[in-house]
Amino acid sequence: MSVSKTSPTIGKNLKMAAWAASAAALLLTGANFISPGLLPTAVLTVARWVAILMLTVICWKKSNLTAWIFFSMVVGVEVG
């Protein structure tokens, strides 16, 4: 009986989606910083939490202490 592992392509796609979500959240927040009131607060909040959820999935799959420390710092900044 063989144990099926996740395809490396799925891992790459997940990382690319996480990077894209993080970049989008960063760009939206930067645009709002330059021109306040440009975007509703709800859009910015949702974008940041989507990026955090993607980071959560990566940390869960990677199961690496360094990744979890980074995740904790990001969540701490968002919640704090």
N, CA, C and O atoms as a Maestro MAE file, in Angstrom:
{
 s_m_m2io_version
 :::
 2.0.0
}

f_m_ct {
 s_m_title
 :::
 protein
 m_atom[320] {
  # First column is atom index #
  i_m_mmod_type
  r_m_x_coord
  r_m_y_coord
  r_m_z_coord
  i_m_residue_number
  s_m_chain_name
  s_m_pdb_residue_name
  s_m_pdb_atom_name
  i_m_atomic_number
  :::
  1 25 0.840 -1.162 0.000 1 A "MET " " N  " 7
  2 3 0.000 0.000 0.000 1 A "MET " " CA " 6
  3 2 0.894 1.237 0.000 1 A "MET " " C  " 6
  4 15 1.791 1.358 0.834 1 A "MET " " O  " 8
  5 25 0.654 2.133 -0.912 2 A "SER " " N  " 7
  6 3 1.482 3.334 -0.978 2 A "SER " " CA " 6
  7 2 0.743 4.516 -0.365 2 A "SER " " C  " 6
  8 15 -0.481 4.620 -0.451 2 A "SER " " O  " 8
  9 25 1.502 5.387 0.245 3 A "VAL " " N  " 7
  10 3 0.939 6.582 0.859 3 A "VAL " " CA " 6
  11 2 0.992 7.698 -0.173 3 A "VAL " " C  " 6
  12 15 2.053 7.995 -0.723 3 A "VAL " " O  " 8
  13 25 -0.131 8.302 -0.428 4 A "SER " " N  " 7
  14 3 -0.144 9.377 -1.427 4 A "SER " " CA " 6
  15 2 0.290 10.675 -0.774 4 A "SER " " C  " 6
  16 15 -0.181 11.033 0.305 4 A "SER " " O  " 8
  17 25 1.177 11.363 -1.430 5 A "LYS " " N  " 7
  18 3 1.634 12.665 -0.956 5 A "LYS " " CA " 6
  19 2 1.026 13.737 -1.839 5 A "LYS " " C  " 6
  20 15 0.557 13.472 -2.945 5 A "LYS " " O  " 8
  21 25 1.049 14.936 -1.325 6 A "THR " " N  " 7
  22 3 0.527 16.040 -2.124 6 A "THR " " CA " 6
  23 2 1.480 16.330 -3.265 6 A "THR " " C  " 6
  24 15 2.699 16.242 -3.123 6 A "THR " " O  " 8
  25 25 0.912 16.668 -4.363 7 A "SER " " N  " 7
  26 3 1.707 16.992 -5.535 7 A "SER " " CA " 6
  27 2 2.508 18.264 -5.298 7 A "SER " " C  " 6
  28 15 2.000 19.203 -4.685 7 A "SER " " O  " 8
  29 25 3.758 18.314 -5.775 8 A "PRO " " N  " 7
  30 3 4.541 19.540 -5.610 8 A "PRO " " CA " 6
  31 2 3.896 20.732 -6.312 8 A "PRO " " C  " 6
  32 15 4.107 21.879 -5.918 8 A "PRO " " O  " 8
  33 25 3.114 20.460 -7.347 9 A "THR " " N  " 7
  34 3 2.437 21.541 -8.057 9 A "THR " " CA " 6
  35 2 1.411 22.217 -7.158 9 A "THR " " C  " 6
  36 15 1.258 23.438 -7.194 9 A "THR " " O  " 8
  37 25 0.714 21.430 -6.356 10 A "ILE " " N  " 7
  38 3 -0.273 22.005 -5.449 10 A "ILE " " CA " 6
  39 2 0.424 22.907 -4.435 10 A "ILE " " C  " 6
  40 15 -0.077 23.986 -4.121 10 A "ILE " " O  " 8
  41 25 1.559 22.479 -3.927 11 A "GLY " " N  " 7
  42 3 2.308 23.299 -2.993 11 A "GLY " " CA " 6
  43 2 2.772 24.600 -3.626 11 A "GLY " " C  " 6
  44 15 2.702 25.653 -2.993 11 A "GLY " " O  " 8
  45 25 3.244 24.544 -4.870 12 A "LYS " " N  " 7
  46 3 3.677 25.752 -5.567 12 A "LYS " " CA " 6
  47 2 2.495 26.676 -5.819 12 A "LYS " " C  " 6
  48 15 2.601 27.891 -5.646 12 A "LYS " " O  " 8
  49 25 1.367 26.097 -6.230 13 A "ASN " " N  " 7
  50 3 0.181 26.916 -6.477 13 A "ASN " " CA " 6
  51 2 -0.302 27.584 -5.201 13 A "ASN " " C  " 6
  52 15 -0.733 28.737 -5.219 13 A "ASN " " O  " 8
  53 25 -0.229 26.860 -4.100 14 A "LEU " " N  " 7
  54 3 -0.641 27.414 -2.818 14 A "LEU " " CA " 6
  55 2 0.277 28.555 -2.403 14 A "LEU " " C  " 6
  56 15 -0.189 29.586 -1.919 14 A "LEU " " O  " 8
  57 25 1.576 28.372 -2.591 15 A "LYS " " N  " 7
  58 3 2.520 29.438 -2.255 15 A "LYS " " CA " 6
  59 2 2.297 30.661 -3.137 15 A "LYS " " C  " 6
  60 15 2.346 31.794 -2.658 15 A "LYS " " O  " 8
  61 25 2.055 30.435 -4.410 16 A "MET " " N  " 7
  62 3 1.815 31.558 -5.318 16 A "MET " " CA " 6
  63 2 0.527 32.298 -4.935 16 A "MET " " C  " 6
  64 15 0.477 33.526 -5.001 16 A "MET " " O  " 8
  65 25 -0.500 31.566 -4.542 17 A "ALA " " N  " 7
  66 3 -1.752 32.202 -4.124 17 A "ALA " " CA " 6
  67 2 -1.539 33.004 -2.845 17 A "ALA " " C  " 6
  68 15 -2.086 34.097 -2.695 17 A "ALA " " O  " 8
  69 25 -0.747 32.464 -1.927 18 A "ALA " " N  " 7
  70 3 -0.461 33.185 -0.685 18 A "ALA " " CA " 6
  71 2 0.328 34.455 -0.965 18 A "ALA " " C  " 6
  72 15 0.042 35.506 -0.391 18 A "ALA " " O  " 8
  73 25 1.321 34.361 -1.847 19 A "TRP " " N  " 7
  74 3 2.099 35.552 -2.217 19 A "TRP " " CA " 6
  75 2 1.205 36.582 -2.895 19 A "TRP " " C  " 6
  76 15 1.318 37.778 -2.626 19 A "TRP " " O  " 8
  77 25 0.324 36.127 -3.766 20 A "ALA " " N  " 7
  78 3 -0.582 37.045 -4.461 20 A "ALA " " CA " 6
  79 2 -1.532 37.732 -3.478 20 A "ALA " " C  " 6
  80 15 -1.764 38.937 -3.574 20 A "ALA " " O  " 8
  81 25 -2.078 36.966 -2.538 21 A "ALA " " N  " 7
  82 3 -2.988 37.547 -1.544 21 A "ALA " " CA " 6
  83 2 -2.244 38.538 -0.656 21 A "ALA " " C  " 6
  84 15 -2.782 39.594 -0.324 21 A "ALA " " O  " 8
  85 25 -1.017 38.212 -0.270 22 A "SER " " N  " 7
  86 3 -0.228 39.113 0.561 22 A "SER " " CA " 6
  87 2 0.131 40.382 -0.193 22 A "SER " " C  " 6
  88 15 0.058 41.480 0.358 22 A "SER " " O  " 8
  89 25 0.517 40.232 -1.454 23 A "ALA " " N  " 7
  90 3 0.865 41.398 -2.267 23 A "ALA " " CA " 6
  91 2 -0.352 42.294 -2.480 23 A "ALA " " C  " 6
  92 15 -0.243 43.519 -2.415 23 A "ALA " " O  " 8
  93 25 -1.504 41.692 -2.734 24 A "ALA " " N  " 7
  94 3 -2.721 42.473 -2.927 24 A "ALA " " CA " 6
  95 2 -3.080 43.240 -1.658 24 A "ALA " " C  " 6
  96 15 -3.436 44.417 -1.721 24 A "ALA " " O  " 8
  97 25 -2.988 42.576 -0.513 25 A "ALA " " N  " 7
  98 3 -3.292 43.246 0.751 25 A "ALA " " CA " 6
  99 2 -2.314 44.388 1.002 25 A "ALA " " C  " 6
  100 15 -2.710 45.462 1.455 25 A "ALA " " O  " 8
  101 25 -1.043 44.154 0.708 26 A "LEU " " N  " 7
  102 3 -0.031 45.188 0.903 26 A "LEU " " CA " 6
  103 2 -0.261 46.373 -0.030 26 A "LEU " " C  " 6
  104 15 -0.168 47.524 0.396 26 A "LEU " " O  " 8
  105 25 -0.560 46.102 -1.295 27 A "LEU " " N  " 7
  106 3 -0.809 47.180 -2.248 27 A "LEU " " CA " 6
  107 2 -2.072 47.972 -1.904 27 A "LEU " " C  " 6
  108 15 -2.087 49.198 -2.011 27 A "LEU " " O  " 8
  109 25 -3.115 47.279 -1.495 28 A "LEU " " N  " 7
  110 3 -4.346 47.979 -1.115 28 A "LEU " " CA " 6
  111 2 -4.132 48.849 0.114 28 A "LEU " " C  " 6
  112 15 -4.627 49.975 0.173 28 A "LEU " " O  " 8
  113 25 -3.400 48.336 1.093 29 A "THR " " N  " 7
  114 3 -3.119 49.113 2.297 29 A "THR " " CA " 6
  115 2 -2.233 50.310 1.969 29 A "THR " " C  " 6
  116 15 -2.437 51.404 2.495 29 A "THR " " O  " 8
  117 25 -1.244 50.098 1.091 30 A "GLY " " N  " 7
  118 3 -0.384 51.213 0.677 30 A "GLY " " CA " 6
  119 2 -1.157 52.272 -0.084 30 A "GLY " " C  " 6
  120 15 -0.940 53.465 0.127 30 A "GLY " " O  " 8
  121 25 -2.055 51.856 -0.967 31 A "ALA " " N  " 7
  122 3 -2.874 52.811 -1.720 31 A "ALA " " CA " 6
  123 2 -3.769 53.608 -0.777 31 A "ALA " " C  " 6
  124 15 -3.984 54.803 -0.978 31 A "ALA " " O  " 8
  125 25 -4.283 52.948 0.241 32 A "ASN " " N  " 7
  126 3 -5.125 53.643 1.212 32 A "ASN " " CA " 6
  127 2 -4.299 54.593 2.072 32 A "ASN " " C  " 6
  128 15 -4.801 55.628 2.510 32 A "ASN " " O  " 8
  129 25 -3.042 54.252 2.315 33 A "PHE " " N  " 7
  130 3 -2.167 55.124 3.099 33 A "PHE " " CA " 6
  131 2 -1.848 56.393 2.304 33 A "PHE " " C  " 6
  132 15 -1.821 57.490 2.862 33 A "PHE " " O  " 8
  133 25 -1.608 56.238 1.006 34 A "ILE " " N  " 7
  134 3 -1.283 57.383 0.155 34 A "ILE " " CA " 6
  135 2 -2.504 58.276 -0.047 34 A "ILE " " C  " 6
  136 15 -2.407 59.502 0.010 34 A "ILE " " O  " 8
  137 25 -3.643 57.652 -0.280 35 A "SER " " N  " 7
  138 3 -4.871 58.398 -0.523 35 A "SER " " CA " 6
  139 2 -5.955 57.891 0.434 35 A "SER " " C  " 6
  140 15 -6.738 57.015 0.068 35 A "SER " " O  " 8
  141 25 -6.006 58.433 1.653 36 A "PRO " " N  " 7
  142 3 -6.971 57.939 2.650 36 A "PRO " " CA " 6
  143 2 -8.417 58.060 2.160 36 A "PRO " " C  " 6
  144 15 -8.795 59.037 1.513 36 A "PRO " " O  " 8
  145 25 -9.194 57.058 2.482 37 A "GLY " " N  " 7
  146 3 -10.596 57.051 2.093 37 A "GLY " " CA " 6
  147 2 -10.836 56.520 0.694 37 A "GLY " " C  " 6
  148 15 -11.972 56.504 0.220 37 A "GLY " " O  " 8
  149 25 -9.779 56.088 0.032 38 A "LEU " " N  " 7
  150 3 -9.902 55.567 -1.328 38 A "LEU " " CA " 6
  151 2 -10.720 54.275 -1.344 38 A "LEU " " C  " 6
  152 15 -11.555 54.067 -2.224 38 A "LEU " " O  " 8
  153 25 -10.471 53.420 -0.367 39 A "LEU " " N  " 7
  154 3 -11.161 52.136 -0.274 39 A "LEU " " CA " 6
  155 2 -11.897 52.038 1.060 39 A "LEU " " C  " 6
  156 15 -11.452 52.596 2.063 39 A "LEU " " O  " 8
  157 25 -13.016 51.334 1.069 40 A "PRO " " N  " 7
  158 3 -13.698 51.117 2.350 40 A "PRO " " CA " 6
  159 2 -12.826 50.269 3.287 40 A "PRO " " C  " 6
  160 15 -12.040 49.436 2.837 40 A "PRO " " O  " 8
  161 25 -12.978 50.490 4.553 41 A "THR " " N  " 7
  162 3 -12.206 49.759 5.553 41 A "THR " " CA " 6
  163 2 -12.464 48.260 5.476 41 A "THR " " C  " 6
  164 15 -11.563 47.462 5.736 41 A "THR " " O  " 8
  165 25 -13.671 47.876 5.126 42 A "ALA " " N  " 7
  166 3 -14.013 46.452 5.048 42 A "ALA " " CA " 6
  167 2 -13.178 45.741 3.985 42 A "ALA " " C  " 6
  168 15 -12.771 44.595 4.180 42 A "ALA " " O  " 8
  169 25 -12.923 46.411 2.866 43 A "VAL " " N  " 7
  170 3 -12.122 45.802 1.792 43 A "VAL " " CA " 6
  171 2 -10.703 45.541 2.288 43 A "VAL " " C  " 6
  172 15 -10.139 44.477 2.036 43 A "VAL " " O  " 8
  173 25 -10.135 46.501 2.984 44 A "LEU " " N  " 7
  174 3 -8.779 46.346 3.497 44 A "LEU " " CA " 6
  175 2 -8.703 45.243 4.549 44 A "LEU " " C  " 6
  176 15 -7.760 44.452 4.560 44 A "LEU " " O  " 8
  177 25 -9.685 45.195 5.420 45 A "THR " " N  " 7
  178 3 -9.705 44.175 6.465 45 A "THR " " CA " 6
  179 2 -9.839 42.778 5.859 45 A "THR " " C  " 6
  180 15 -9.134 41.853 6.265 45 A "THR " " O  " 8
  181 25 -10.730 42.626 4.902 46 A "VAL " " N  " 7
  182 3 -10.915 41.318 4.259 46 A "VAL " " CA " 6
  183 2 -9.647 40.898 3.522 46 A "VAL " " C  " 6
  184 15 -9.255 39.733 3.579 46 A "VAL " " O  " 8
  185 25 -9.009 41.832 2.836 47 A "ALA " " N  " 7
  186 3 -7.777 41.508 2.104 47 A "ALA " " CA " 6
  187 2 -6.686 41.034 3.056 47 A "ALA " " C  " 6
  188 15 -5.983 40.068 2.759 47 A "ALA " " O  " 8
  189 25 -6.538 41.700 4.193 48 A "ARG " " N  " 7
  190 3 -5.515 41.287 5.164 48 A "ARG " " CA " 6
  191 2 -5.834 39.917 5.753 48 A "ARG " " C  " 6
  192 15 -4.936 39.089 5.904 48 A "ARG " " O  " 8
  193 25 -7.101 39.666 6.090 49 A "TRP " " N  " 7
  194 3 -7.450 38.377 6.693 49 A "TRP " " CA " 6
  195 2 -7.363 37.232 5.692 49 A "TRP " " C  " 6
  196 15 -7.057 36.103 6.076 49 A "TRP " " O  " 8
  197 25 -7.626 37.502 4.419 50 A "VAL " " N  " 7
  198 3 -7.442 36.461 3.401 50 A "VAL " " CA " 6
  199 2 -5.971 36.091 3.304 50 A "VAL " " C  " 6
  200 15 -5.630 34.914 3.194 50 A "VAL " " O  " 8
  201 25 -5.096 37.096 3.345 51 A "ALA " " N  " 7
  202 3 -3.660 36.830 3.310 51 A "ALA " " CA " 6
  203 2 -3.232 36.027 4.546 51 A "ALA " " C  " 6
  204 15 -2.403 35.123 4.444 51 A "ALA " " O  " 8
  205 25 -3.789 36.355 5.697 52 A "ILE " " N  " 7
  206 3 -3.458 35.620 6.922 52 A "ILE " " CA " 6
  207 2 -3.970 34.186 6.841 52 A "ILE " " C  " 6
  208 15 -3.283 33.263 7.280 52 A "ILE " " O  " 8
  209 25 -5.155 33.984 6.292 53 A "LEU " " N  " 7
  210 3 -5.673 32.617 6.144 53 A "LEU " " CA " 6
  211 2 -4.815 31.792 5.196 53 A "LEU " " C  " 6
  212 15 -4.590 30.606 5.440 53 A "LEU " " O  " 8
  213 25 -4.333 32.404 4.114 54 A "MET " " N  " 7
  214 3 -3.435 31.697 3.196 54 A "MET " " CA " 6
  215 2 -2.129 31.331 3.909 54 A "MET " " C  " 6
  216 15 -1.596 30.237 3.724 54 A "MET " " O  " 8
  217 25 -1.628 32.247 4.713 55 A "LEU " " N  " 7
  218 3 -0.422 31.967 5.490 55 A "LEU " " CA " 6
  219 2 -0.665 30.834 6.484 55 A "LEU " " C  " 6
  220 15 0.226 30.023 6.733 55 A "LEU " " O  " 8
  221 25 -1.869 30.777 7.051 56 A "THR " " N  " 7
  222 3 -2.220 29.695 7.967 56 A "THR " " CA " 6
  223 2 -2.161 28.343 7.265 56 A "THR " " C  " 6
  224 15 -1.639 27.376 7.819 56 A "THR " " O  " 8
  225 25 -2.690 28.274 6.060 57 A "VAL " " N  " 7
  226 3 -2.679 27.018 5.310 57 A "VAL " " CA " 6
  227 2 -1.244 26.588 5.020 57 A "VAL " " C  " 6
  228 15 -0.905 25.412 5.153 57 A "VAL " " O  " 8
  229 25 -0.404 27.540 4.625 58 A "ILE " " N  " 7
  230 3 0.990 27.200 4.346 58 A "ILE " " CA " 6
  231 2 1.689 26.708 5.609 58 A "ILE " " C  " 6
  232 15 2.422 25.720 5.566 58 A "ILE " " O  " 8
  233 25 1.471 27.381 6.724 59 A "CYS " " N  " 7
  234 3 2.100 26.958 7.983 59 A "CYS " " CA " 6
  235 2 1.616 25.573 8.393 59 A "CYS " " C  " 6
  236 15 2.394 24.756 8.885 59 A "CYS " " O  " 8
  237 25 0.330 25.316 8.189 60 A "TRP " " N  " 7
  238 3 -0.235 24.019 8.566 60 A "TRP " " CA " 6
  239 2 0.397 22.895 7.740 60 A "TRP " " C  " 6
  240 15 0.707 21.827 8.267 60 A "TRP " " O  " 8
  241 25 0.583 23.147 6.444 61 A "LYS " " N  " 7
  242 3 1.171 22.129 5.581 61 A "LYS " " CA " 6
  243 2 2.665 21.971 5.832 61 A "LYS " " C  " 6
  244 15 3.191 20.860 5.778 61 A "LYS " " O  " 8
  245 25 3.355 23.087 6.109 62 A "LYS " " N  " 7
  246 3 4.799 23.047 6.261 62 A "LYS " " CA " 6
  247 2 5.206 22.486 7.623 62 A "LYS " " C  " 6
  248 15 6.201 21.769 7.728 62 A "LYS " " O  " 8
  249 25 4.446 22.811 8.656 63 A "SER " " N  " 7
  250 3 4.701 22.323 10.017 63 A "SER " " CA " 6
  251 2 6.137 22.631 10.459 63 A "SER " " C  " 6
  252 15 6.862 21.752 10.924 63 A "SER " " O  " 8
  253 25 6.521 23.877 10.304 64 A "ASN " " N  " 7
  254 3 7.861 24.337 10.609 64 A "ASN " " CA " 6
  255 2 7.751 25.410 11.701 64 A "ASN " " C  " 6
  256 15 6.890 26.286 11.620 64 A "ASN " " O  " 8
  257 25 8.607 25.345 12.705 65 A "LEU " " N  " 7
  258 3 8.532 26.281 13.816 65 A "LEU " " CA " 6
  259 2 8.758 27.718 13.356 65 A "LEU " " C  " 6
  260 15 8.073 28.627 13.826 65 A "LEU " " O  " 8
  261 25 9.688 27.936 12.461 66 A "THR " " N  " 7
  262 3 9.963 29.284 11.967 66 A "THR " " CA " 6
  263 2 8.750 29.867 11.261 66 A "THR " " C  " 6
  264 15 8.441 31.046 11.431 66 A "THR " " O  " 8
  265 25 8.063 29.057 10.475 67 A "ALA " " N  " 7
  266 3 6.861 29.523 9.783 67 A "ALA " " CA " 6
  267 2 5.777 29.887 10.794 67 A "ALA " " C  " 6
  268 15 5.074 30.882 10.618 67 A "ALA " " O  " 8
  269 25 5.640 29.094 11.841 68 A "TRP " " N  " 7
  270 3 4.626 29.386 12.859 68 A "TRP " " CA " 6
  271 2 4.975 30.642 13.654 68 A "TRP " " C  " 6
  272 15 4.077 31.383 14.054 68 A "TRP " " O  " 8
  273 25 6.245 30.889 13.887 69 A "ILE " " N  " 7
  274 3 6.655 32.117 14.579 69 A "ILE " " CA " 6
  275 2 6.306 33.326 13.718 69 A "ILE " " C  " 6
  276 15 5.766 34.314 14.216 69 A "ILE " " O  " 8
  277 25 6.616 33.247 12.421 70 A "PHE " " N  " 7
  278 3 6.269 34.335 11.513 70 A "PHE " " CA " 6
  279 2 4.758 34.547 11.470 70 A "PHE " " C  " 6
  280 15 4.283 35.682 11.495 70 A "PHE " " O  " 8
  281 25 4.009 33.453 11.404 71 A "PHE " " N  " 7
  282 3 2.560 33.527 11.403 71 A "PHE " " CA " 6
  283 2 2.051 34.222 12.673 71 A "PHE " " C  " 6
  284 15 1.161 35.069 12.604 71 A "PHE " " O  " 8
  285 25 2.610 33.867 13.813 72 A "SER " " N  " 7
  286 3 2.186 34.463 15.088 72 A "SER " " CA " 6
  287 2 2.467 35.965 15.119 72 A "SER " " C  " 6
  288 15 1.669 36.741 15.645 72 A "SER " " O  " 8
  289 25 3.607 36.369 14.551 73 A "MET " " N  " 7
  290 3 3.927 37.787 14.500 73 A "MET " " CA " 6
  291 2 2.930 38.546 13.622 73 A "MET " " C  " 6
  292 15 2.481 39.634 13.983 73 A "MET " " O  " 8
  293 25 2.590 37.974 12.481 74 A "VAL " " N  " 7
  294 3 1.646 38.632 11.572 74 A "VAL " " CA " 6
  295 2 0.278 38.752 12.204 74 A "VAL " " C  " 6
  296 15 -0.347 39.810 12.125 74 A "VAL " " O  " 8
  297 25 -0.198 37.700 12.824 75 A "VAL " " N  " 7
  298 3 -1.510 37.735 13.477 75 A "VAL " " CA " 6
  299 2 -1.486 38.706 14.658 75 A "VAL " " C  " 6
  300 15 -2.458 39.422 14.896 75 A "VAL " " O  " 8
  301 25 -0.379 38.728 15.391 76 A "GLY " " N  " 7
  302 3 -0.252 39.662 16.512 76 A "GLY " " CA " 6
  303 2 -0.321 41.115 16.061 76 A "GLY " " C  " 6
  304 15 -0.940 41.946 16.726 76 A "GLY " " O  " 8
  305 25 0.309 41.418 14.944 77 A "VAL " " N  " 7
  306 3 0.243 42.777 14.399 77 A "VAL " " CA " 6
  307 2 -1.173 43.106 13.970 77 A "VAL " " C  " 6
  308 15 -1.646 44.213 14.225 77 A "VAL " " O  " 8
  309 25 -1.856 42.187 13.332 78 A "GLU " " N  " 7
  310 3 -3.210 42.445 12.862 78 A "GLU " " CA " 6
  311 2 -4.191 42.596 14.023 78 A "GLU " " C  " 6
  312 15 -5.027 43.499 14.017 78 A "GLU " " O  " 8
  313 25 -4.093 41.725 15.006 79 A "VAL " " N  " 7
  314 3 -5.028 41.775 16.132 79 A "VAL " " CA " 6
  315 2 -4.701 42.953 17.052 79 A "VAL " " C  " 6
  316 15 -5.597 43.622 17.566 79 A "VAL " " O  " 8
  317 25 -3.416 43.192 17.249 80 A "GLY " " N  " 7
  318 3 -2.985 44.268 18.162 80 A "GLY " " CA " 6
  319 2 -3.231 45.616 17.584 80 A "GLY " " C  " 6
  320 15 -2.927 46.625 18.219 80 A "GLY " " O  " 8
  :::
 }
 m_bond[319] {
  # First column is bond index #
  i_m_from
  i_m_to
  i_m_order
  :::
  1 1 2 1
  2 2 3 1
  3 3 4 2
  4 3 5 1
  5 5 6 1
  6 6 7 1
  7 7 8 2
  8 7 9 1
  9 9 10 1
  10 10 11 1
  11 11 12 2
  12 11 13 1
  13 13 14 1
  14 14 15 1
  15 15 16 2
  16 15 17 1
  17 17 18 1
  18 18 19 1
  19 19 20 2
  20 19 21 1
  21 21 22 1
  22 22 23 1
  23 23 24 2
  24 23 25 1
  25 25 26 1
  26 26 27 1
  27 27 28 2
  28 27 29 1
  29 29 30 1
  30 30 31 1
  31 31 32 2
  32 31 33 1
  33 33 34 1
  34 34 35 1
  35 35 36 2
  36 35 37 1
  37 37 38 1
  38 38 39 1
  39 39 40 2
  40 39 41 1
  41 41 42 1
  42 42 43 1
  43 43 44 2
  44 43 45 1
  45 45 46 1
  46 46 47 1
  47 47 48 2
  48 47 49 1
  49 49 50 1
  50 50 51 1
  51 51 52 2
  52 51 53 1
  53 53 54 1
  54 54 55 1
  55 55 56 2
  56 55 57 1
  57 57 58 1
  58 58 59 1
  59 59 60 2
  60 59 61 1
  61 61 62 1
  62 62 63 1
  63 63 64 2
  64 63 65 1
  65 65 66 1
  66 66 67 1
  67 67 68 2
  68 67 69 1
  69 69 70 1
  70 70 71 1
  71 71 72 2
  72 71 73 1
  73 73 74 1
  74 74 75 1
  75 75 76 2
  76 75 77 1
  77 77 78 1
  78 78 79 1
  79 79 80 2
  80 79 81 1
  81 81 82 1
  82 82 83 1
  83 83 84 2
  84 83 85 1
  85 85 86 1
  86 86 87 1
  87 87 88 2
  88 87 89 1
  89 89 90 1
  90 90 91 1
  91 91 92 2
  92 91 93 1
  93 93 94 1
  94 94 95 1
  95 95 96 2
  96 95 97 1
  97 97 98 1
  98 98 99 1
  99 99 100 2
  100 99 101 1
  101 101 102 1
  102 102 103 1
  103 103 104 2
  104 103 105 1
  105 105 106 1
  106 106 107 1
  107 107 108 2
  108 107 109 1
  109 109 110 1
  110 110 111 1
  111 111 112 2
  112 111 113 1
  113 113 114 1
  114 114 115 1
  115 115 116 2
  116 115 117 1
  117 117 118 1
  118 118 119 1
  119 119 120 2
  120 119 121 1
  121 121 122 1
  122 122 123 1
  123 123 124 2
  124 123 125 1
  125 125 126 1
  126 126 127 1
  127 127 128 2
  128 127 129 1
  129 129 130 1
  130 130 131 1
  131 131 132 2
  132 131 133 1
  133 133 134 1
  134 134 135 1
  135 135 136 2
  136 135 137 1
  137 137 138 1
  138 138 139 1
  139 139 140 2
  140 139 141 1
  141 141 142 1
  142 142 143 1
  143 143 144 2
  144 143 145 1
  145 145 146 1
  146 146 147 1
  147 147 148 2
  148 147 149 1
  149 149 150 1
  150 150 151 1
  151 151 152 2
  152 151 153 1
  153 153 154 1
  154 154 155 1
  155 155 156 2
  156 155 157 1
  157 157 158 1
  158 158 159 1
  159 159 160 2
  160 159 161 1
  161 161 162 1
  162 162 163 1
  163 163 164 2
  164 163 165 1
  165 165 166 1
  166 166 167 1
  167 167 168 2
  168 167 169 1
  169 169 170 1
  170 170 171 1
  171 171 172 2
  172 171 173 1
  173 173 174 1
  174 174 175 1
  175 175 176 2
  176 175 177 1
  177 177 178 1
  178 178 179 1
  179 179 180 2
  180 179 181 1
  181 181 182 1
  182 182 183 1
  183 183 184 2
  184 183 185 1
  185 185 186 1
  186 186 187 1
  187 187 188 2
  188 187 189 1
  189 189 190 1
  190 190 191 1
  191 191 192 2
  192 191 193 1
  193 193 194 1
  194 194 195 1
  195 195 196 2
  196 195 197 1
  197 197 198 1
  198 198 199 1
  199 199 200 2
  200 199 201 1
  201 201 202 1
  202 202 203 1
  203 203 204 2
  204 203 205 1
  205 205 206 1
  206 206 207 1
  207 207 208 2
  208 207 209 1
  209 209 210 1
  210 210 211 1
  211 211 212 2
  212 211 213 1
  213 213 214 1
  214 214 215 1
  215 215 216 2
  216 215 217 1
  217 217 218 1
  218 218 219 1
  219 219 220 2
  220 219 221 1
  221 221 222 1
  222 222 223 1
  223 223 224 2
  224 223 225 1
  225 225 226 1
  226 226 227 1
  227 227 228 2
  228 227 229 1
  229 229 230 1
  230 230 231 1
  231 231 232 2
  232 231 233 1
  233 233 234 1
  234 234 235 1
  235 235 236 2
  236 235 237 1
  237 237 238 1
  238 238 239 1
  239 239 240 2
  240 239 241 1
  241 241 242 1
  242 242 243 1
  243 243 244 2
  244 243 245 1
  245 245 246 1
  246 246 247 1
  247 247 248 2
  248 247 249 1
  249 249 250 1
  250 250 251 1
  251 251 252 2
  252 251 253 1
  253 253 254 1
  254 254 255 1
  255 255 256 2
  256 255 257 1
  257 257 258 1
  258 258 259 1
  259 259 260 2
  260 259 261 1
  261 261 262 1
  262 262 263 1
  263 263 264 2
  264 263 265 1
  265 265 266 1
  266 266 267 1
  267 267 268 2
  268 267 269 1
  269 269 270 1
  270 270 271 1
  271 271 272 2
  272 271 273 1
  273 273 274 1
  274 274 275 1
  275 275 276 2
  276 275 277 1
  277 277 278 1
  278 278 279 1
  279 279 280 2
  280 279 281 1
  281 281 282 1
  282 282 283 1
  283 283 284 2
  284 283 285 1
  285 285 286 1
  286 286 287 1
  287 287 288 2
  288 287 289 1
  289 289 290 1
  290 290 291 1
  291 291 292 2
  292 291 293 1
  293 293 294 1
  294 294 295 1
  295 295 296 2
  296 295 297 1
  297 297 298 1
  298 298 299 1
  299 299 300 2
  300 299 301 1
  301 301 302 1
  302 302 303 1
  303 303 304 2
  304 303 305 1
  305 305 306 1
  306 306 307 1
  307 307 308 2
  308 307 309 1
  309 309 310 1
  310 310 311 1
  311 311 312 2
  312 311 313 1
  313 313 314 1
  314 314 315 1
  315 315 316 2
  316 315 317 1
  317 317 318 1
  318 318 319 1
  319 319 320 2
  :::
 }
}
